[in-house]
Amino acid sequence: MATETTRCRARDLGIQVGILPPAQLNAITDVPGVRVGHHTVWKDPDIRTGVTVIVPHPGNLFREKVPGAVYCGNAFGKLAGSTQVEELGVIETPVALTNTLSVGDVVSALVRYTLEMPGNEAVLSVNALVGETNDGYLNDIRGQHVTGAHVMAAMEAAASGPVPEGTVGAGTGTSCFGFKGGIGTASRQLPGDLGGYTVGVLIQTNYGGILTINGAPVGRELGQFSLSAHVAAQAGGSCMIVVATDAPLEARNLRRLAKRALFGLARTGSYMENGSGDYAIAFSTANQPPPRSRPPTPRPGNSLMPDARTGPLFLAAVEATEEAVYNSMFRASTVVGRDGHRREAIDLDRVQAICSRYGVLHLQERLPGIPAEICSSGHGSGAQ
């Protein structure tokens, strides 16, 4: 059974989402070349925030852009740089996530980072892609404590391999379904006869609704859900979803893939309430188009995937998004922040018991290749 000091992932509790298997790490970094970095800004008594970066490949991203797309479920939020991605179908900087009032500072930092890269000496325009959720319940958001130095620290920390989750980076001060939210990730691997492609998702959860886990009405059973007396005054929030794949998709089908990620959000109990900004960003590492607006050119041996073969990828995005939400909550720790506001980590013992009672628990051994330390407590890396 889980304990307060052991913050596990969903599969560690026997919660298996969907029918497709995860890749080795069950993380967005299962997509080859993708790296994730966090920097947590934590200063007592009331600073609880940070920044998270997702880097599609290790090269000069401005020179070797990746096909990309965005999809907006509800626009009560900020996704800087989204209109150019919609127009040209490419992403040319790392994707960054932070809090609502720090978007401008993070954009400036990513622009500086891109301009200073070797080979970019003549660059006169950079489209930084930065999303946010509002962590003002736990964090002194008006203080705008995320700086360019913090963004660079997250970039320096960006790595492949296991991804710290929960109360870390851009998820440090977030809430989800009235509990502590945070950063979560998951992946799915298609079988070989469907191409063997990987879909990975990273999510920043800060939204409400009626928590449902594998179909079990966990929020209702715990008595904590939107419109209940306990959380009615705390409505609002947002969710940012980043979907990566090595399947050879162009921008049009990446937008369709991003759209399906929001289905995964709905399966967790979100109804995208008025104050929630819900966005999905998707990119492919398979085909890197030339600068600006010319269409993607497949790498040798690759061809763009036809529409008729995209269905399994859509399912993978739905399942990975749903599981990433659970991981973001299960790995999060209880946080006390601004004005003494407190957000409790969800009780994993009770979650396990409810899921067992509703017959949606499947106990299994830890996934191979996932180190034991990924199922532990703490604020993650890069705290300051």
N, C-alpha and C positions, 0 to 999 in steps of 0.2 A: 504493500500500500504506500501511497505517496505521503510525505510529511511536509511540514511547513518549510523545512530547510532543504528539501529536495524538490526542485522545480523541474519537472520532466516534460518531454515532448509528448504529443498525442499518442504516438505508437508505443512509447514506453509504458503507457497506461492501458494498452490493449485497444486503442481506438484506431481502427483502420478505415480510412475514408476511400470510398469508391472501389473500383475494380482493377485499375491500372497500377502496376508496381512502381514504387519510387526508384529513382536512380541511387547510386551508392551512398551519397551523403544526405539524400532527401532535402536538397537545398538548391537555390538558384545557381550556385557555383558548380553544380553538376553539368551545366552547359559549358563546354570547353572554352577557356579563355576569360570567362566572366569572373570578376573579383568584386568583393564587397568590403567596405571600410566604414568604421564607426568612429565618432568622437563624442563622448558624453561630457556635457557641461553640468557639473553638479557642485554647487556651492551652497552651504547652509546659510540662512534657513530656508530660502525660497527659490533658488535657481535649480530647475529640474528640466533640462532640455538637451539638445544636441543636434548632430547632423549625421546622416548616413549617405554614402555614395555607392553607386552601382556602376562599375566600369565594364563595358562590353568586351573590350579586348586590350591587350597590353601595348599596342602601338600608338601612333599619333592619330587619335580618333577624328580630329578635324580633317586630316588628309585621307584617312581611311574610314569614312563615315559608314554607319550601319543602317540598313533599311529599318524604318521605325514608324510607329503610328500611335495615336492617342485616342481614347474613347472616354467620353464624359457621361456618367450616369446621372449626376446631379451637380449643377455648376456653382453651388454655394461654396466656393473655394478658389484657390489660386494655383495654376499650373503655368508658370512662366515659360515661355518658349514654345507653347503648344501650337500656336497658329502656324509657325513656320514648319513645324513637323507635319502638320496636316497638309500644308501646301506642297512641300517638296518631298515628303516621304522619307526623310533621313534624320538621323540623330548624330550630332557632331561634337558633343561633350559628354562626359559622364552624367548620369542621372543622379540628382541630389534630392534628398528629402530633409525637411527641417520643420520649424514651427512657423506659424502664419506671418508673424511680424519680422522674421529673419530672412524671408525669401530674397529681398533686395541685396542683402549683404552676401548671401550665398551665390547669387547670380554674379555679382562683381568679382568674387573670388574665383569662380570657374572661368570667367572671361580672362582674368589675369593669368591663371594657370595655362589656359590655351594659348594666349598670346606669347607667353614666355617659352613655349615648347620649341626646340630646335626644328627648323623648317617652316615655322609660322611667322617669320620676321615681316613678311609683307601683308599679313592678314589684317583686314580693316573691318570685318564684321564677324561676330561670334554669336551663335544662338544657344545660350545655356538653357538646359531643361531642368527646372527646379519645382518640386511640389511640396506641399505642406499639409499639416493638420494643426488645429489650435489646441495647444497644451496649457492654456491659461488657467485651468482649474488648479493644477499642481505647480505651475511654473510662473515666475514673475515675467510674463511674456512682454509686458510694456518696457522692460529694461533692455530688450534686444541684445541678449548676452552672447549670441552666436557671432563669432568674428571670422574674418578671412583666415586667420591662423588656425582656427578650429577646423575649417574646411580643408586646409592643407594637411592637417594632422590626420583627418579621415582618409584623404587621398594616400598619404604615406602608409596608413595602416591597411589599405585595400589589399586583399589576398584571396587566393582560391582556398578551397578546403572548407571545413566546418564554419558556419556563420553564427556568431553570437546573437542570441535572441532575447526577447523580453525587454527589460528595463535597460536599454542601451541605445546610444546614438539618438536618432530622431524619435525613438519610441520611449525615451526616458520619462517624459511627463504626460504620456497619453493614457486614455481610458477607453474601455470597450465593454459595452453592455452593463455599465455600472461597476465593473471591476477594473483592475489595472490592465491596460492594454500594452502594446509595445511593437517591437519588430518580430516578425515571424517569417519563416520560409519553408518551402517544400518543393518537391519535383515529381515528375512522372516520366517513365521511360516507355516508349512504344515498343512492341515486339518487332523482331527483325522483318517479318513479312509486311509490316506497316511502315517500314523505313528505319526503325530503330532510333528515331529521333528523341531528343530530350526536351521537355518543357519545364522550366524552373520559374518559381514565383517568389518574390519578396514583397512583404506587405507591412504598412504602417497603420495600425488599427487605433482608431479614436472615434468610434461611432456607437450608436445605440440600436435598440430593437428588442427582440425577444430571443435570447440565446437558445439555439437548437444545435445539438451535437449528434451527428449521424442520425438525425431524425428524432432524438430524444429531447423532450421539452425541458432542458436543464434550467433555463432562466425561470420558467414558470415554477418548477419544483423548488428552486432556491428562493422564490419570492422576490426576484430582482429583475425587472424588465421595464421597458418604456411604458409609461402611463401608470405604473405602480407608484404608490405614495413615496417609496424610498428614492426613486430616481426621476420622478416627473419634473423636478426643478432643475435637472441636469441635462436636459435634452440638447441635442446639437452634436457637433463633432464632425469628423470627416474620415475618409479612408483613401490611402494611396496604394496602388497595386502596380508592381513592375513585373512584366512577364518577359522571359528570355527563352529563346529556342535556337537550336542549330538546324532546324528545318529550313529549307530554302524558300522563304516567303518574301514577297514584295509588300509594299506598304498597304495595298488594298486588303490583302488577306491578313496582315498583321493587325489591322484595325478590327477585322472580324474576330481575330484571336483575342484581342484586348476586350472586346465586348463580352465574350464568353466568361472572362474572369469575373465580371460582375454577377453572373449567374451563381458562381461559387460563393460570392458575398451574400447573396440572397438565401442560399442554403443554410447559412449560419444564423439567420434570423433578422438580417438587415432589411428594412423597407425604405432606405434612403430618405429619411425624414427631411423636413424643410431645411434645417440648418446644417445638413451634412453635404460636404463636397466630396463626391465619389468619382475618382478618376483611375483609369488603367492606361499604362504605357507598355507597349510591346516592341521588341526588337529582335532581329535575327542576326546571328553571327555567321551565317552560311554565305551570304552574298554581300559584298561591300561595294556600293556604287561609287563612281568617281565624284569629285567635288560638285556641290550644288545640285542642279535639277535634272541632270541626265538620268535615264532610267537605270536600275540596277544591272550590273553585268555579272553573271554567275562565275564563280571560280571554276577552274578546270575540273571537269567531272561532275559539276553541279548543274541542275536545271531547275527552274522555278516550279514549285509544286502546283499541280492543277487543282482547281476548286474541288473536284470530286474526291480528293484524297485528304482534305483538311479536317474531316469530321473527327477522327481520333485525336488530333491535336486540340480541337475545341474541348473534347472531353477531358483531356489532360489538364488544360488550363482551369476548367471548373474544379476538378478534384484537388489540384495543387493549391488553388486559392483557398478553398474551404479548409484544407489541412493547415495551411500557413496561418490562418486566423487563429485556429486552436493553439498552434505552437506559440503564437505571439502572446496569448493569455496565459498558457500553462507555464511558460518560462519566465513570466514577469514576476517581480517581487513587489510586496506591499511598499507604498511610497507615501511619505508625509511631506507636504510641500507648502506652497504659498498660503499664508494666513492659517496655517495649521490644517489645511485640507488634507484628507487622508483617502487614499484609494487602495482598497484591500486586493491582494492577489486572490484569484478564485481558489476555493478550497478543492484541491485535487482529490482528496479522499471522498468528498461528497459527489464530485463529478463522476468518479469511478463507480460509486455505488448506484447513482441514478442510471448511468449508462448500462450497468449490469442488470438492473431491474427491468429496463426496457429492452433488454436482449440485443444491445448494439455494441457489446464489449467483446473483444477477441484477444485474449491474452496470448502473447508471443514473446520470444526472446528479442533482445535488442538487435536492431538491424546490423548486419555485418558492415564493418568499415566505419562505424560511428564511435568515436572514443567516449569512454565513460564520462569524461569531464564536461561533455556537452550537456549532460543532464545534471546541472549543479546550480547553486544559488549565486547571487552577486549581481553587480551592475554592468558586467561585461568589461570590455577593454576601453582604454583611452579616457577614463574619467579625469575630470579636472574641476 
